[in-house]
């Protein structure tokens, strides 16, 4: 689920292979409207598809020369990113560095 709060979106609930396609598309619409921060702190269940989705949004933002940051990355997501060797690609907000 995605909730919009001004220039940020907040992901909540489960983000897994079962529902990531819909969240990916909904998020793209928000990013097109100028969202610059994705808050992941309310995600209760995740798998590697969340990581893939965030990297996809980041790639699209960079292609359009837009900024995108991630806030409140769960430790389990950071662990997956380290495991896959992509942790440095996830631009976290300053409080997360």
N, C-alpha and C positions, 0 to 999 in steps of 0.2 A: 504494500500500500504506500502511496505517496501523498504527502501533505505539503502544500506550498505555504511558505512563510516569507513573503517578500522576495528577496533575491536568493533564497535558499529553498531546497526541498528536503523534507525529512522522510526517510524510509523507515517503515515500521513493519512488525510482524515477520513472517517467514519470507525469505528470498532464496529460493532453491530452483533446481532444474524444472520443477513442476509448474512454476509461475513466472520465471524470469523473463520470458518473451514479452508478456504484457507489460511488465514493469519497465523493461528496456524501452519499449515504444512510448509509454506514457512519459518517462523521464526525458526522452529526446524532445518531446514537445515543449517541456518546461525549459530545457537547455536552449532551444531555439528562441524562447522568449526572454533570455538573458540571465537565467539562474547561474550563479557563480560558485555556489557551495552546495554540496550534498552531505547531509548529516545522516550517518549510519547508526547512530547510538541507540535507536529504538528497534533495531532488527533483533528478533528473538531466536530465529533459526536461520542458518546459512550454510551454503556449500560453495564450492569453487565457482559456481555460476555467478555468484555475487561479485567475486573478484573479476571475472571475465566481463561482466556488465560495466563495472566501474572503469576498467581499462578501455572498453569500447567507447564509453562517453568521453573519456579523457582524450582518446585518439581523435574523435570527431571534433572536440573543442579545439584541439591544437591545429587541426586541419583548417579550421575557420578562424584561427588566430584569436581565440577567446581563452580567458582564464577559467580554470575549474579547480576547486579545492575540495578535499574531503574532511569532514569533522567527525569526531567521536568514533573512530575506527575500532571495532571490537578486537580484543586480543586474538581471538580465533581467526579473524580475517587477516590480521598482521602475520600470524603464524603461517597461514596458507601462502601469503605473499612472499614470505621469507623462503618457504619450502620451494616455491616455483622460481625464486630468484628475481622477483619483480617488486620487492618492497620499495626500493628507491624510486620507482615510477609513480607511486601514489603520493601526490602532493597533499600532505596533511596541513590543517590549519596550524598556526604557530603554537597553540597550546599542546599539540600532539607531538611536536618535534622533540 
